[in-house]
Amino acid sequence: MKIVSFKICPFVQRVTAILQAKGVDYDIEYIDLSNKPQWFLDISPNGQVPILVTDDDSILFESDAIVEYLDEVAGTPISSENPVKKAQDRAWSYLASKNYLVQCSAQRSPDAKTLEERATKLSKAFGKIEARLGEGQYADGDRIGMIDIAWLPLLHRASIVERQSGYDFLGDFPKVKRWQQNLLATGIPEKSVSEDFKDRFNAFYLAESTYLGQLAKDKQDLACDGSPECRPEDMACCA
Ligand SMILES: N[C@@H](CCC(=O)N[C@@H](CS)C(=O)NCC(=O)O)C(=O)O
């Protein structure tokens, strides 16, 4: 099977995350969304990624539909067999995907006030899932399920933002924070993106034109002062 992707798209990451969680092989083809190739426009009804091309050349679009299909056909299903639980999990997953673009727009905020406003919107979703989480490692105990896969792009991106800029979208949500750390520890977030993901992400969201980019620069300058926070990997900026 082949996934048609754009490198920093969270909807694609949800799809690659389920494939990584299940240990299923796939091909991936990246396209430039600002210059969509004709073959892509011919197969993508909305002109959007992700697209999944199955082994028998069927075309699937919309990440919700793709992850549900993949859960059925690839490896062992991780969805609940109970129809009520399955519908509830779908609703909690929808709360995540509905906020992917909210997070993208928060990350692109040009100043502190805009970031504050946009992050407040995102915090409403994190607050709801905080109240839903129990004591297990993941959303439903100690096995990864569909809710984990849906929230993974938000949590992975929040961790990159925090590490680079010091700004934490999850600061007020201790259970979500612990969940984020548990998901990161599986290695799935890292494996579900391309090798140059962080560079691409930084170039778009932590650029000089964004407030988070300015925070990241200040943090890096501080690290280069020889302060106790200075780590070897930060020293590149001192050259
Ligand atoms: N509802 C879609 C949303 C996908 C989406 O927004 N993809 C973005 C990239 S992250 C895209 O392809 N944008 C190009 C466009 O809308 O023209 C899904 O869940 O798959």
The ligand as a Tripos MOL2 file, in Angstrom:
@<TRIPOS>MOLECULE
LIG
   20    19     1     0     0
SMALL
NO_CHARGES

@<TRIPOS>ATOM
      1 N1        -10.4610   16.0620    6.5790 N.3       1 LIG1
      2 C1         -9.2030   15.7490    5.9500 C.3       1 LIG1
      3 C2         -8.2480   16.8950    6.1860 C.3       1 LIG1
      4 C3         -6.9050   16.6980    5.4690 C.3       1 LIG1
      5 C4         -6.1470   18.0030    5.3110 C.2       1 LIG1
      6 O1         -6.5980   19.0790    5.7620 O.2       1 LIG1
      7 N2         -4.9850   17.8950    4.6690 N.am      1 LIG1
      8 C5         -4.2430   19.1110    4.3430 C.3       1 LIG1
      9 C6         -2.7580   18.9700    4.7070 C.3       1 LIG1
     10 S1         -2.5440   18.8010    6.4660 S.3       1 LIG1
     11 C7         -4.2790   19.3140    2.8460 C.2       1 LIG1
     12 O2         -4.1640   18.3790    2.0870 O.2       1 LIG1
     13 N3         -4.4240   20.5750    2.4220 N.am      1 LIG1
     14 C8         -4.4080   20.9620    1.0440 C.3       1 LIG1
     15 C9         -5.6740   21.6080    0.6000 C.2       1 LIG1
     16 O3         -6.6590   21.6380    1.3950 O.co2     1 LIG1
     17 O4         -5.7210   22.1020   -0.5190 O.co2     1 LIG1
     18 C10        -8.6730   14.4230    6.5010 C.2       1 LIG1
     19 O5         -9.0050   14.1020    7.6480 O.co2     1 LIG1
     20 O6         -7.9750   13.6830    5.7890 O.co2     1 LIG1
@<TRIPOS>BOND
     1     1     2 1
     2     2     3 1
     3     2    18 1
     4     3     4 1
     5     4     5 1
     6     5     6 2
     7     5     7 1
     8     7     8 1
     9     8     9 1
    10     8    11 1
    11     9    10 1
    12    11    12 2
    13    11    13 1
    14    13    14 1
    15    14    15 1
    16    15    16 2
    17    15    17 1
    18    18    19 2
    19    18    20 1
@<TRIPOS>SUBSTRUCTURE
     1 LIG1         1 GROUP 0 **** ****
